[in-house]
Amino acid sequence: MRLKHLHFSALILSSLCGLLTQAHEGTDGHSHEAAPLALPFITEKKGPIRAPKAIRLEPGTKTTGQGFWTFVAAPELVPVPPAAEPFVKGAHGTVIYDEPRDIVYWGLKGVGFIGFSNQLSQSWIVPNPTFARGNIHGADLIQRTGQPPLIIAADNEQGQVHLTDTTFQNVASLGIPPLAPYADGKGYAPTDATFVGLDQIWVTDGYGKAFFMPATVSPLQFTGEFFGGKAMSGTPHGLTYDPRTKSLLISARPEGRVLQWGLKDKKLAAIDGLPPGSTVCDVDVWGDYALAPCLNDTDKTKAGPIFIINLKKRAVVATLRPKDDLTYRTAQSIHDACWYVTGKGRQKEVYVVFTAWNPGGIGALKLVNVAQ
C-alpha cells in the first residue's frame, strides 16, 4: 500500500485517546499521562542529506518508498555465510551498526552474531558460543574512545542480557531482575536493551511481564526501579535511546505506537500512533529520522512495511515494502532494521538493512534519486 493519504479510523483514535485516562505508574506511584497523536503521512522532497546523483534505472527496476525516500533493492549485499544458511529460516533477531568500523552485526538464532563488512559485501560468523545458545532478539552498540565499542544484547529465550565488546572475548550476563514483579522467578523474556551513555542500560521485558527497567554497566546489575507493565503496552517490544530528546522510544507492538518516555521526569512525553494495525517491533534513530519496522499494518494483503518517521515533524514520510514492492520474498514480517550510512559529502550513501522472520532472512535497500 502506497500511503499518499493517511486516514485513521475512529476506533484507532478512540484507542489512542484512551491513554489520556489510563494511568501509567512507576515506582514513585504517580500517574503519568501524555496526549496521543495519530501520525500524518507527508511526502518529503528533501531529506537530511543532499539527494544522491540522479540516475536512470534499468528497465524493469522496481522501487519502494516515496519522494526523497525512494529505495531500490541491493540483493548483492549482506551475503549469509554458508555455515549459517541452515539457520536462516525462522530468523528472529536484530541488526546493529558500528559506523566507524563499517560493520553491521546480525543476531541469528543458533549462530549468534554475523558480521558484514567492506560495505556490506563480505560476512563472517562471530565465534562465541554464548550468543548461539539462545536468541539475540534485540541489541544496541555504543562507541568508546580508544576502545572497542560495547554491545548489549537481549536473549529472550535464555532470559538474559549480555554485555560484551566487539572483540567478543568476554561476556557478562544479567539474569532475571531481583524486583517485585519477578519475585516468583517467572515471566521474564527480555526483547531489547539500549545504552544511555556508557554507564547505564535499559532493558525491556517485551515477551514477559512487560516492564522496562534501568541497570548499571559496571557492575552489571539492575538499579531496583521498574516501569510500564501491561497497562502501558501488551508487548513493549523494542527500546531505543533518542539523544535528541534524552528519552526512550518504546515500540508498543500490539498497539502500533511509538512511546516517548522522558528519562529525567520518568513519564510519557508523547504517544505516536502509526497507521492502523501496524505491529511495530523497534525503531532505529538517525538524526531526526527513525526506521520503524513492522510485522504488518492495516493492509493485510501485503507483507510488513518499514516506516520512516520524521521525529521532529512527528510524521510518517515514507513506507518501504521490501517484499511487495521489491524482490525479497522472505521478508513477510519485518522484525528489525537499521540505518547504514557510509561515505562523506557527495559520496555519502544511505542504506536500510533489515531482518525479517516468517520465514526469515536479511536484506538491504539503497537510497536512490530517480531521474525523471
C-alpha positions as CSV (number, residue, x, y, z in Angstrom):
1,M,0.0,0.0,0.0
2,R,1.5,3.4,-1.0
3,L,0.3,5.8,1.6
4,K,-0.4,9.1,-0.1
5,H,-3.3,10.0,2.1
6,L,-3.5,8.5,5.6
7,H,-6.9,8.1,7.3
8,F,-7.2,6.8,10.8
9,S,-10.4,5.1,11.8
10,A,-12.5,6.3,14.7
11,L,-11.7,3.1,16.5
12,I,-7.9,3.7,16.4
13,L,-8.3,7.3,17.5
14,S,-10.5,6.2,20.3
15,S,-7.9,3.7,21.4
16,L,-5.2,6.2,21.3
17,C,-7.2,8.8,23.3
18,G,-7.9,6.1,25.9
19,L,-4.3,6.7,27.1
20,L,-5.3,10.1,28.3
21,T,-7.2,8.5,31.1
22,Q,-5.1,5.4,31.5
23,A,-2.6,5.6,34.4
24,H,1.0,4.8,33.9
25,E,2.5,4.2,37.3
26,G,6.2,4.0,38.0
27,T,8.0,3.2,41.3
28,D,7.0,6.7,42.5
29,G,3.4,5.7,42.4
30,H,2.3,8.7,40.4
31,S,0.1,8.6,37.3
32,H,1.8,9.8,34.1
33,E,-0.2,10.8,31.1
34,A,0.6,12.1,27.5
35,A,-1.5,13.3,24.7
36,P,-1.6,10.8,21.8
37,L,-1.1,11.8,18.1
38,A,-2.0,9.8,15.1
39,L,1.0,10.5,12.8
40,P,0.1,12.0,9.5
41,F,1.8,11.0,6.3
42,I,3.7,13.6,4.3
43,T,6.0,13.2,1.3
44,E,9.4,14.9,1.6
45,K,11.1,16.3,-1.4
46,K,14.3,16.9,0.7
47,G,16.0,14.8,3.3
48,P,18.7,15.2,5.9
49,I,21.5,15.0,3.3
50,R,21.8,16.1,-0.3
51,A,20.0,13.9,-2.6
52,P,22.1,11.3,-4.4
53,K,23.1,12.0,-8.0
54,A,20.1,11.4,-10.3
55,I,20.2,8.2,-12.2
56,R,18.1,6.4,-14.8
57,L,17.2,2.9,-13.6
58,E,17.5,-0.1,-15.8
59,P,14.1,-1.0,-17.4
60,G,12.0,-3.1,-15.0
61,T,13.9,-2.0,-11.9
62,K,11.4,-1.7,-9.0
63,T,11.5,1.0,-6.3
64,T,9.9,1.4,-2.9
65,G,9.2,4.5,-0.8
66,Q,8.1,7.9,-1.7
67,G,9.6,11.3,-2.6
68,F,13.2,11.8,-1.3
69,W,12.9,8.4,0.4
70,T,13.0,6.2,-2.6
71,F,15.0,2.9,-2.5
72,V,15.9,0.0,-4.7
73,A,16.9,-3.5,-3.7
74,A,20.6,-4.2,-3.1
75,P,20.5,-8.1,-3.3
76,E,24.3,-8.3,-3.7
77,L,24.8,-7.1,-0.2
78,V,24.7,-8.8,3.3
79,P,25.6,-12.3,2.0
80,V,24.8,-15.0,4.5
81,P,27.9,-17.2,5.3
82,P,27.3,-20.8,4.1
83,A,27.6,-22.2,7.6
84,A,24.8,-20.0,8.7
85,E,22.4,-20.8,5.9
86,P,20.7,-23.7,7.7
87,F,19.6,-21.4,10.5
88,V,18.2,-18.5,8.4
89,K,14.7,-20.0,8.3
90,G,13.0,-18.7,11.4
91,A,15.4,-15.8,11.9
92,H,14.0,-13.7,14.7
93,G,16.8,-11.3,15.6
94,T,18.3,-7.8,15.3
95,V,20.7,-5.7,13.3
96,I,23.1,-3.0,14.7
97,Y,25.7,-0.8,13.0
98,D,29.2,0.0,14.0
99,E,29.7,3.0,11.7
100,P,33.4,3.9,12.4
101,R,34.4,0.3,11.5
102,D,31.9,-0.1,8.7
103,I,30.4,-3.3,10.2
104,V,26.8,-4.3,10.6
105,Y,26.0,-7.2,13.1
106,W,23.1,-9.5,12.7
107,G,21.8,-11.6,15.5
108,L,20.7,-15.1,14.2
109,K,19.3,-17.8,16.4
110,G,21.6,-20.9,16.6
111,V,24.5,-18.9,15.2
112,G,24.9,-15.8,17.3
113,F,26.3,-12.7,15.7
114,I,27.2,-12.5,12.0
115,G,29.3,-9.5,10.9
116,F,29.0,-7.8,7.5
117,S,32.0,-5.6,6.4
118,N,33.6,-4.0,3.3
119,Q,30.4,-2.0,2.6
120,L,28.2,-5.0,3.4
121,S,29.8,-7.2,0.7
122,Q,31.6,-9.7,3.0
123,S,30.5,-11.7,6.1
124,W,31.7,-13.9,8.9
125,I,30.3,-15.7,12.0
126,V,31.4,-14.3,15.3
127,P,32.9,-17.4,17.2
128,N,31.3,-17.1,20.7
129,P,29.0,-19.8,22.0
130,T,27.2,-17.6,24.5
131,F,25.3,-15.8,21.7
132,A,24.5,-19.0,19.9
133,R,22.7,-20.7,22.8
134,G,19.5,-18.7,22.8
135,N,18.2,-16.0,20.5
136,I,19.7,-12.5,20.2
137,H,16.4,-10.7,19.8
138,G,17.4,-7.1,20.3
139,A,20.7,-5.3,20.8
140,D,22.5,-1.9,20.9
141,L,26.0,-0.7,20.3
142,I,27.8,2.3,21.8
143,Q,31.2,3.8,20.9
144,R,34.1,4.3,23.3
145,T,37.2,6.5,22.9
146,G,40.3,4.4,22.3
147,Q,38.5,1.1,23.0
148,P,36.2,-1.3,21.0
149,P,32.5,-0.4,21.1
150,L,30.3,-2.1,23.7
151,I,27.3,-4.3,22.8
152,I,24.3,-5.0,25.0
153,A,22.2,-7.9,23.7
154,A,18.8,-9.2,24.9
155,D,18.3,-13.0,24.7
156,N,14.5,-13.7,25.0
157,E,14.9,-17.4,25.1
158,Q,17.6,-17.7,27.8
159,G,16.1,-14.8,29.8
160,Q,19.4,-13.0,29.9
161,V,21.0,-9.7,28.8
162,H,24.6,-10.0,27.7
163,L,27.3,-7.3,27.8
164,T,30.4,-7.6,25.6
165,D,32.5,-5.5,23.3
166,T,33.3,-6.1,19.6
167,T,36.2,-8.3,20.3
168,F,33.6,-10.7,21.8
169,Q,36.2,-12.2,24.1
170,N,34.5,-11.6,27.4
171,V,30.8,-11.7,28.1
172,A,29.0,-10.6,31.3
173,S,25.3,-11.7,31.7
174,L,22.4,-10.4,33.6
175,G,19.5,-12.7,34.5
176,I,16.0,-12.2,35.9
177,P,15.6,-8.9,37.7
178,P,15.5,-9.1,41.6
179,L,12.4,-6.9,41.5
180,A,8.9,-7.3,43.0
181,P,7.2,-8.3,39.7
182,Y,9.6,-11.2,39.3
183,A,9.5,-12.5,42.9
184,D,8.1,-15.8,41.7
185,G,11.1,-16.2,39.4
186,K,8.9,-16.5,36.3
187,G,7.7,-14.4,33.4
188,Y,10.9,-12.8,32.2
189,A,11.8,-12.7,28.5
190,P,13.8,-9.6,27.6
191,T,13.4,-8.5,23.9
192,D,15.6,-5.4,23.7
193,A,18.2,-3.3,25.5
194,T,19.7,0.1,24.9
195,F,22.6,2.2,26.2
196,V,22.0,5.5,27.8
197,G,25.6,6.6,27.9
198,L,28.5,4.3,28.9
199,D,27.3,3.8,32.4
200,Q,23.6,2.8,32.1
201,I,21.4,0.5,30.1
202,W,17.7,0.0,29.9
203,V,16.0,-3.4,29.3
204,T,12.5,-4.1,28.2
205,D,10.8,-7.4,29.1
206,G,8.6,-7.4,26.0
207,Y,7.7,-11.1,26.0
208,G,7.3,-11.4,29.7
209,K,5.6,-9.1,32.2
210,A,6.1,-6.0,30.0
211,F,8.1,-3.9,32.4
212,F,11.2,-1.9,31.4
213,M,14.0,-1.1,33.8
214,P,17.4,0.5,34.2
215,A,20.7,-1.2,35.0
216,T,24.2,-0.1,35.6
217,V,27.0,-1.2,33.3
218,S,29.8,-1.6,35.8
219,P,28.9,-3.5,37.8
220,L,26.2,-5.0,35.5
221,Q,23.2,-5.0,37.8
222,F,19.6,-3.7,38.0
223,T,19.1,-0.5,39.9
224,G,15.8,-1.5,41.6
225,E,13.5,0.7,39.5
226,F,10.9,-0.7,37.1
227,F,8.2,1.0,34.9
228,G,5.5,0.2,32.5
229,G,3.7,-3.2,32.7
230,K,0.8,-4.5,30.6
231,A,-1.3,-1.4,31.3
232,M,1.2,0.7,29.2
233,S,1.7,-1.9,26.4
234,G,0.9,-5.6,26.0
235,T,4.3,-6.0,24.3
236,P,6.9,-3.2,24.8
237,H,8.9,-5.0,22.1
238,G,11.7,-2.5,21.3
239,L,13.7,0.1,23.3
240,T,15.8,2.8,21.8
241,Y,17.6,5.8,23.3
242,D,17.0,9.1,21.4
243,P,19.8,11.5,22.3
244,R,17.9,14.4,20.7
245,T,15.3,14.4,23.5
246,K,17.2,12.4,26.1
247,S,14.3,9.9,26.1
248,L,13.5,6.3,25.4
249,L,11.5,5.4,22.4
250,I,9.4,2.3,23.3
251,S,7.9,0.2,20.5
252,A,4.5,-0.8,21.7
253,R,3.9,-3.5,19.2
254,P,0.2,-4.6,19.5
255,E,-0.9,-1.0,20.0
256,G,1.0,0.2,16.9
257,R,2.6,3.1,18.8
258,V,6.0,4.6,19.5
259,L,6.0,5.9,23.0
260,Q,8.5,8.7,24.0
261,W,9.4,8.2,27.7
262,G,11.4,11.0,29.4
263,L,14.4,9.9,31.4
264,K,14.5,13.0,33.5
265,D,10.9,13.1,34.7
266,K,10.2,9.4,34.1
267,K,6.9,9.8,32.4
268,L,5.4,9.5,28.9
269,A,6.1,12.6,26.9
270,A,4.5,11.6,23.6
271,I,2.4,8.8,22.1
272,D,2.8,8.5,18.3
273,G,0.3,6.2,16.5
274,L,1.4,4.5,13.3
275,P,-1.1,3.5,10.6
276,P,-3.8,1.2,12.0
277,G,-2.7,-2.4,12.6
278,S,1.0,-1.6,12.5
279,T,2.7,-4.0,14.8
280,V,5.9,-2.0,15.3
281,C,8.9,-4.0,16.5
282,D,11.6,-1.4,17.1
283,V,13.0,1.9,16.0
284,D,16.5,3.0,14.9
285,V,17.4,6.6,15.1
286,W,19.5,8.6,12.7
287,G,19.3,12.3,13.5
288,D,15.7,13.5,13.2
289,Y,14.7,10.2,11.5
290,A,13.7,6.8,12.7
291,L,13.1,3.5,11.0
292,A,10.0,1.6,12.3
293,P,9.9,-2.0,11.1
294,C,6.6,-3.7,11.4
295,L,5.3,-7.3,11.2
296,N,2.3,-5.9,9.3
297,D,-0.1,-2.9,9.1
298,T,-3.6,-2.1,8.0
299,D,-3.3,-3.7,4.6
300,K,-3.4,-7.4,5.5
301,T,-2.9,-8.4,1.8
302,K,0.7,-7.2,2.0
303,A,3.8,-8.0,3.9
304,G,5.1,-5.9,6.8
305,P,6.4,-2.4,6.0
306,I,9.3,-0.3,7.3
307,F,8.0,3.2,8.0
308,I,10.4,6.2,8.0
309,I,9.3,8.7,10.7
310,N,10.4,12.3,10.9
311,L,10.7,12.6,14.6
312,K,10.9,16.4,14.6
313,K,7.8,16.8,12.4
314,R,6.1,13.8,14.1
315,A,5.0,12.4,10.7
316,V,5.5,9.3,8.6
317,V,7.4,10.3,5.5
318,A,7.8,7.0,3.7
319,T,6.6,3.4,3.6
320,L,9.1,0.8,2.4
321,R,7.8,-2.6,1.4
322,P,10.7,-4.9,0.7
323,K,8.6,-7.9,-0.2
324,D,5.6,-6.4,-2.1
325,D,7.5,-3.6,-4.0
326,L,10.9,-5.3,-4.5
327,T,12.3,-8.9,-4.7
328,Y,12.6,-10.0,-1.1
329,R,10.3,-13.0,-1.0
330,T,11.2,-14.0,2.6
331,A,10.5,-10.5,4.1
332,Q,7.0,-11.3,5.2
333,S,7.3,-9.9,8.7
334,I,9.9,-7.2,9.2
335,H,11.4,-7.7,12.7
336,D,14.2,-5.1,12.8
337,A,16.0,-2.5,10.7
338,C,19.0,-0.2,11.0
339,W,20.3,2.8,9.1
340,Y,23.6,2.1,7.2
341,V,25.1,5.5,6.2
342,T,28.5,5.4,4.6
343,G,30.9,7.9,2.8
344,K,31.2,11.6,3.1
345,G,30.0,14.7,1.3
346,R,28.7,13.9,-2.2
347,Q,29.9,10.4,-1.8
348,K,27.6,9.7,1.1
349,E,25.2,6.8,0.6
350,V,22.2,5.8,2.6
351,Y,21.0,2.2,3.0
352,V,18.5,0.4,5.2
353,V,19.5,-3.1,6.4
354,F,16.6,-5.2,7.6
355,T,15.9,-8.6,9.0
356,A,12.6,-10.5,8.8
357,W,11.0,-13.7,10.0
358,N,8.3,-15.8,8.6
359,P,10.2,-17.5,7.0
360,G,13.3,-15.4,7.9
361,G,16.2,-13.5,6.3
362,I,18.2,-10.4,5.9
363,G,18.4,-7.7,3.1
364,A,19.5,-4.2,2.2
365,L,17.9,-1.3,0.4
366,K,19.7,1.6,-1.2
367,L,18.5,5.2,-1.4
368,V,18.4,6.5,-5.0
369,N,17.3,9.6,-6.8
370,V,15.5,8.5,-10.0
371,A,15.9,10.8,-12.9
372,Q,12.5,12.0,-14.3
